[in-house]
Every structure is written in structure tokens, then in C-alpha cells.
Amino acid sequence: MRNFFSRKTGLTAIEMVVVLAILGMVVSLLFPVVRALKRTARRTQAMNEAKQIVLALKRYRLAYGKWPCQTQSESDTTYTNNACIIAELCNNPRNYSFLEIPLQSFSNGCFVDPWQRPYIIALDEDGDGNVEVSTAFFTGVVSNETAVVISGGPFPEQYPEYIVYSWKN
């Protein structure tokens, strides 16, 4: 009669290599999925922040009767550096809280998107109900909007599908 307790149990070297190979394949399949989820999360965050900026701008205009940093020009203005606007939204004479900016989204006085690029803000300063936007990757008129915000995404020239527009879904 055999003694079952004296039998050695465990994995052989070949079984261990097979298990590690399977685990390696599963992990390698997960990397693109995780990367795609991060891209989607960043794009969603940028869209939410862009819409928050637009709402803050509109609330500021209701409170003060003008846009932050408004130049009283005859044409619309596109701000590629939003430091002036963010300063007025966050530090205004009446101490209203128009916009809350997380510390990780604040760089050199600018509100930056998840890719650490400043949000581009365009305002309808001529009062015609349309915003003329002029950037390196988008030039045109946005109808029926008074304030628009754009995030260029990681590389706007290479991946235009990741550009976030506050007036689009």
C-alpha cells in the first residue's frame, strides 16, 4: 500500500513557466485597456472642467455686467493663456466663488487641462451672440454661444479626436 502523505506535491519547473507565460499574456492584454480607460477619463475630466469654466464665466458676467478681463473691443477675444481670466474668477472684488480649481489643475496662474495645457477661452465681446475662435487647431464661429472653452488634448495636431469643445458633447 502506498503512503499518500509521502508523495511530493508542488509545481514542476515547466508548469511554473506555463503559469507565468499565461499571466504575462493576460497582463499584456490589459495594458491597452488601462491606457484607453485613462484617455477616456482625462477627456471626460476635461469636458467637465470646460463646462464648469463656461458656467463660471456666465455667472461672472451676470454679477459684474462684463466678462473677466474684457477689453471692450469690437471683436471677440480668444485667450490662449487664461491666467488673467482665472485670476478674476477666483479673486474678484465681491469675493464670489465662481470657480473651484484643484491644485493639480493650476499651473503658472493658468487653469490647465489633464494634459497640463492651459484651457483656451473665447468670449463674445462684441455681443452678437456668436463667438469667433482662433487657435492653432480650431478657427471658426461658434453660433448661439457667448463663451466657449477648448482643451487641445494630448497632441491636438496628431490626435484631433481628443480635442474637447465645451459646446459639443
Buried (B, 14 or more C-beta within 10 A) or exposed (E): EEEEEEEEEEEEEEEEEEEEEEEEEEEEEEEEEEEEEEBEEBBEBBBEBBBBBBBBBBBBBEEBEEBBBBEEEEEBBBBBEBBBBBBBBBEBEEEBEBBEBEEEBEEEEBBBBBBEBBBBBBBBBBEEEBBBBBBEEBEEEBEEBBBBBBBBBBEBEEEEEBBBBBBEE
